[in-house]
Amino acid sequence: MKIDLEFYKSLFSAFLDSESAHITYEDLIESGVEVGVEDNLTEKFIFHMQLCIDNDLITNEKQECYNLESLGIGSNKNNRYIIDVPMRLSQKGHDFAVTLNNKEVFEKLKSEFKDMPFKSIFDGGQKLLNHFLKKKMDTLLEE
């Protein structure tokens, strides 16, 4: 499965748009994130949540995140299900969310980095954001 930046943008928007420091799966669902139905979570959702864990983007309220269960995703033989655990974006996750929320950066990542490894997408996004911010700062300083 490939990384879907549109999915990440939707996922992280739920965190950024929240008035709370922590959100639940119910909040994700209410904000339109494609989570799945009841005890049948989508593979896309599971895949992207696992990448969030791998890359330290999301933690539970104890600031722990080491597997799906620590984020309230349980499983049995037939399916995966949600135990509503409050979650938050880590600082790294927040940085990535802000990067994806920048329209210019997001468009470049989608067109130029779409098949790259996550580290390249993350690092490239940060560099692009810094580049655009530097250009904006230069313009502000010239005024």
CYANA upper distance limits for C-alpha pairs under 8 A (distance plus 0.5 A):
  1 MET  CA     44 LYS  CA      8.36
  1 MET  CA     47 PHE  CA      8.24
  2 LYS  CA    115 ASP  CA      7.85
  3 ILE  CA     48 HIS  CA      7.79
  3 ILE  CA    114 LYS  CA      8.10
  3 ILE  CA    115 ASP  CA      8.27
  3 ILE  CA    118 PHE  CA      8.14
  4 ASP  CA      8 TYR  CA      7.02
  5 LEU  CA      9 LYS  CA      6.53
  5 LEU  CA    100 LEU  CA      8.36
  5 LEU  CA    110 LYS  CA      7.37
  5 LEU  CA    114 LYS  CA      8.42
  6 GLU  CA     10 SER  CA      6.75
  7 PHE  CA     11 LEU  CA      6.60
  7 PHE  CA     33 VAL  CA      8.14
  8 TYR  CA     12 PHE  CA      6.45
  8 TYR  CA     48 HIS  CA      8.03
  8 TYR  CA     97 ALA  CA      8.48
  9 LYS  CA     13 SER  CA      6.43
  9 LYS  CA     97 ALA  CA      7.30
  9 LYS  CA    100 LEU  CA      6.43
  9 LYS  CA    101 ASN  CA      7.53
 10 SER  CA     14 ALA  CA      7.18
 10 SER  CA     32 GLY  CA      8.11
 10 SER  CA     33 VAL  CA      6.54
 11 LEU  CA     15 PHE  CA      7.78
 11 LEU  CA     28 LEU  CA      7.56
 11 LEU  CA     33 VAL  CA      6.36
 12 PHE  CA     16 LEU  CA      6.79
 12 PHE  CA     89 LEU  CA      8.48
 12 PHE  CA     94 HIS  CA      8.47
 12 PHE  CA     97 ALA  CA      6.01
 13 SER  CA     17 ASP  CA      6.23
 13 SER  CA     97 ALA  CA      7.72
 14 ALA  CA     18 SER  CA      6.69
 14 ALA  CA     27 ASP  CA      7.72
 14 ALA  CA     28 LEU  CA      6.44
 14 ALA  CA     31 SER  CA      6.40
 14 ALA  CA     33 VAL  CA      8.31
 15 PHE  CA     22 HIS  CA      8.22
 15 PHE  CA     23 ILE  CA      7.24
 15 PHE  CA     88 ARG  CA      7.61
 15 PHE  CA     89 LEU  CA      7.43
 16 LEU  CA     97 ALA  CA      8.20
 18 SER  CA     23 ILE  CA      7.86
 21 ALA  CA     88 ARG  CA      6.84
 22 HIS  CA     61 GLU  CA      7.56
 22 HIS  CA     86 PRO  CA      5.93
 22 HIS  CA     87 MET  CA      5.55
 22 HIS  CA     88 ARG  CA      5.29
 23 ILE  CA     27 ASP  CA      6.45
 23 ILE  CA     28 LEU  CA      8.04
 23 ILE  CA     86 PRO  CA      5.74
 23 ILE  CA     87 MET  CA      5.86
 23 ILE  CA     88 ARG  CA      6.93
 24 THR  CA     28 LEU  CA      7.07
 24 THR  CA     84 ASP  CA      6.34
 24 THR  CA     85 VAL  CA      6.43
 24 THR  CA     86 PRO  CA      5.30
 24 THR  CA     87 MET  CA      6.69
 25 TYR  CA     29 ILE  CA      6.68
 25 TYR  CA     82 ILE  CA      8.09
 25 TYR  CA     84 ASP  CA      6.37
 25 TYR  CA     85 VAL  CA      7.91
 25 TYR  CA     86 PRO  CA      8.35
 26 GLU  CA     30 GLU  CA      6.59
 26 GLU  CA     84 ASP  CA      7.93
 27 ASP  CA     31 SER  CA      6.63
 28 LEU  CA     32 GLY  CA      7.02
 28 LEU  CA     33 VAL  CA      5.93
 28 LEU  CA     35 VAL  CA      8.08
 29 ILE  CA     33 VAL  CA      5.83
 29 ILE  CA     34 GLU  CA      7.47
 29 ILE  CA     35 VAL  CA      6.98
 34 GLU  CA     42 THR  CA      8.04
 34 GLU  CA     45 PHE  CA      7.32
 35 VAL  CA     41 LEU  CA      6.28
 35 VAL  CA     42 THR  CA      6.55
 35 VAL  CA     45 PHE  CA      6.07
 36 GLY  CA     40 ASN  CA      6.29
 36 GLY  CA     41 LEU  CA      4.67
 36 GLY  CA     42 THR  CA      5.49
 36 GLY  CA     45 PHE  CA      8.15
 37 VAL  CA     41 LEU  CA      6.56
 38 GLU  CA     81 TYR  CA      7.34
 38 GLU  CA     82 ILE  CA      8.15
 39 ASP  CA     79 ASN  CA      6.91
 39 ASP  CA     80 ARG  CA      6.22
 39 ASP  CA     81 TYR  CA      4.74
 39 ASP  CA     82 ILE  CA      7.34
 40 ASN  CA     79 ASN  CA      6.36
 40 ASN  CA     80 ARG  CA      6.41
 40 ASN  CA     81 TYR  CA      6.97
 41 LEU  CA     45 PHE  CA      7.31
 41 LEU  CA     46 ILE  CA      7.53
 41 LEU  CA     79 ASN  CA      8.12
 41 LEU  CA     80 ARG  CA      6.52
 41 LEU  CA     81 TYR  CA      7.18
 42 THR  CA     46 ILE  CA      6.89
 43 GLU  CA     47 PHE  CA      6.41
 44 LYS  CA     48 HIS  CA      6.70
 45 PHE  CA     49 MET  CA      6.58
 46 ILE  CA     50 GLN  CA      6.58
 47 PHE  CA     51 LEU  CA      6.88
 48 HIS  CA     52 CYS  CA      6.71
 49 MET  CA     53 ILE  CA      6.82
 49 MET  CA     68 LEU  CA      8.13
 50 GLN  CA     54 ASP  CA      6.61
 50 GLN  CA     67 ASN  CA      7.99
 50 GLN  CA     68 LEU  CA      7.38
 51 LEU  CA     55 ASN  CA      6.52
 52 CYS  CA     56 ASP  CA      6.42
 52 CYS  CA     57 LEU  CA      5.40
 52 CYS  CA     58 ILE  CA      6.44
 52 CYS  CA     93 GLY  CA      8.50
 53 ILE  CA     57 LEU  CA      6.88
 53 ILE  CA     58 ILE  CA      6.97
 53 ILE  CA     59 THR  CA      8.35
 53 ILE  CA     65 CYS  CA      6.74
 53 ILE  CA     66 TYR  CA      6.89
 53 ILE  CA     67 ASN  CA      7.10
 53 ILE  CA     68 LEU  CA      8.21
 54 ASP  CA     66 TYR  CA      8.50
 56 ASP  CA     65 CYS  CA      7.87
 56 ASP  CA     90 SER  CA      7.44
 56 ASP  CA     92 LYS  CA      7.46
 56 ASP  CA     93 GLY  CA      7.63
 57 LEU  CA     89 LEU  CA      6.42
 57 LEU  CA     90 SER  CA      5.78
 57 LEU  CA     91 GLN  CA      7.95
 57 LEU  CA     92 LYS  CA      6.10
 57 LEU  CA     93 GLY  CA      4.37
 57 LEU  CA     94 HIS  CA      8.00
 58 ILE  CA     65 CYS  CA      7.58
 58 ILE  CA     87 MET  CA      7.26
 58 ILE  CA     88 ARG  CA      6.21
 58 ILE  CA     89 LEU  CA      5.06
 58 ILE  CA     90 SER  CA      5.78
 58 ILE  CA     93 GLY  CA      6.70
 59 THR  CA     63 GLN  CA      5.48
 59 THR  CA     64 GLU  CA      5.82
 59 THR  CA     65 CYS  CA      5.45
 59 THR  CA     71 LEU  CA      7.62
 59 THR  CA     87 MET  CA      6.16
 59 THR  CA     88 ARG  CA      6.07
 59 THR  CA     89 LEU  CA      6.88
 59 THR  CA     90 SER  CA      6.74
 60 ASN  CA     64 GLU  CA      6.08
 60 ASN  CA     65 CYS  CA      6.80
 60 ASN  CA     70 SER  CA      7.31
 60 ASN  CA     71 LEU  CA      6.43
 60 ASN  CA     85 VAL  CA      7.44
 60 ASN  CA     86 PRO  CA      6.43
 60 ASN  CA     87 MET  CA      4.83
 60 ASN  CA     88 ARG  CA      6.68
 61 GLU  CA     86 PRO  CA      6.46
 61 GLU  CA     87 MET  CA      6.25
 61 GLU  CA     88 ARG  CA      7.29
 64 GLU  CA     70 SER  CA      7.54
 65 CYS  CA     70 SER  CA      6.03
 65 CYS  CA     71 LEU  CA      7.20
 66 TYR  CA     70 SER  CA      6.82
 67 ASN  CA     71 LEU  CA      7.59
 68 LEU  CA     72 GLY  CA      6.96
 68 LEU  CA     73 ILE  CA      5.63
 68 LEU  CA     74 GLY  CA      7.52
 69 GLU  CA     73 ILE  CA      5.32
 69 GLU  CA     74 GLY  CA      5.99
 71 LEU  CA     85 VAL  CA      6.59
 71 LEU  CA     86 PRO  CA      8.38
 71 LEU  CA     87 MET  CA      7.46
 72 GLY  CA     82 ILE  CA      6.23
 72 GLY  CA     83 ILE  CA      5.18
 72 GLY  CA     84 ASP  CA      6.35
 72 GLY  CA     85 VAL  CA      5.60
 73 ILE  CA     80 ARG  CA      7.20
 73 ILE  CA     81 TYR  CA      6.25
 73 ILE  CA     82 ILE  CA      5.25
 73 ILE  CA     83 ILE  CA      6.56
 74 GLY  CA     80 ARG  CA      6.13
 74 GLY  CA     81 TYR  CA      5.80
 74 GLY  CA     82 ILE  CA      6.65
 74 GLY  CA     83 ILE  CA      7.51
 75 SER  CA     79 ASN  CA      6.28
 75 SER  CA     80 ARG  CA      4.65
 75 SER  CA     81 TYR  CA      6.47
 76 ASN  CA     80 ARG  CA      6.95
 89 LEU  CA     93 GLY  CA      5.56
 89 LEU  CA     94 HIS  CA      6.08
 90 SER  CA     94 HIS  CA      6.54
 91 GLN  CA     95 ASP  CA      6.65
 92 LYS  CA     96 PHE  CA      6.78
 93 GLY  CA     97 ALA  CA      6.58
 94 HIS  CA     98 VAL  CA      6.67
 95 ASP  CA     99 THR  CA      6.72
 95 ASP  CA    126 GLN  CA      8.44
 96 PHE  CA    100 LEU  CA      6.74
 96 PHE  CA    122 PHE  CA      7.15
 96 PHE  CA    125 GLY  CA      8.18
 96 PHE  CA    126 GLN  CA      8.13
 97 ALA  CA    101 ASN  CA      6.67
 98 VAL  CA    102 ASN  CA      7.02
 99 THR  CA    105 VAL  CA      7.12
 99 THR  CA    106 PHE  CA      7.57
 99 THR  CA    125 GLY  CA      6.54
 99 THR  CA    126 GLN  CA      7.03
 99 THR  CA    129 LEU  CA      6.81
100 LEU  CA    105 VAL  CA      7.26
100 LEU  CA    106 PHE  CA      5.56
100 LEU  CA    125 GLY  CA      8.23
101 ASN  CA    106 PHE  CA      7.32
102 ASN  CA    106 PHE  CA      6.43
102 ASN  CA    129 LEU  CA      8.09
103 LYS  CA    107 GLU  CA      6.64
104 GLU  CA    108 LYS  CA      6.86
105 VAL  CA    109 LEU  CA      6.60
105 VAL  CA    125 GLY  CA      6.88
105 VAL  CA    128 LEU  CA      6.55
105 VAL  CA    129 LEU  CA      6.65
106 PHE  CA    110 LYS  CA      6.63
106 PHE  CA    125 GLY  CA      8.29
107 GLU  CA    111 SER  CA      6.68
108 LYS  CA    112 GLU  CA      6.09
108 LYS  CA    113 PHE  CA      7.76
109 LEU  CA    113 PHE  CA      5.29
109 LEU  CA    114 LYS  CA      6.83
109 LEU  CA    121 ILE  CA      7.29
109 LEU  CA    124 GLY  CA      8.25
109 LEU  CA    125 GLY  CA      7.19
110 LYS  CA    114 LYS  CA      5.59
113 PHE  CA    120 SER  CA      8.12
113 PHE  CA    121 ILE  CA      6.56
114 LYS  CA    121 ILE  CA      8.37
116 MET  CA    120 SER  CA      6.55
116 MET  CA    121 ILE  CA      6.82
117 PRO  CA    121 ILE  CA      6.93
118 PHE  CA    122 PHE  CA      6.53
119 LYS  CA    123 ASP  CA      6.38
120 SER  CA    124 GLY  CA      6.02
121 ILE  CA    125 GLY  CA      6.34
122 PHE  CA    126 GLN  CA      6.81
123 ASP  CA    127 LYS  CA      6.74
124 GLY  CA    128 LEU  CA      6.55
125 GLY  CA    129 LEU  CA      6.51
126 GLN  CA    130 ASN  CA      6.64
127 LYS  CA    131 HIS  CA      6.56
128 LEU  CA    132 PHE  CA      6.69
129 LEU  CA    133 LEU  CA      6.57
130 ASN  CA    134 LYS  CA      6.46
131 HIS  CA    135 LYS  CA      6.80
132 PHE  CA    136 LYS  CA      6.75
133 LEU  CA    137 MET  CA      6.55
134 LYS  CA    138 ASP  CA      6.57
135 LYS  CA    139 THR  CA      6.79
136 LYS  CA    140 LEU  CA      6.73
137 MET  CA    141 LEU  CA      6.55
138 ASP  CA    142 GLU  CA      6.73
139 THR  CA    143 GLU  CA      7.22
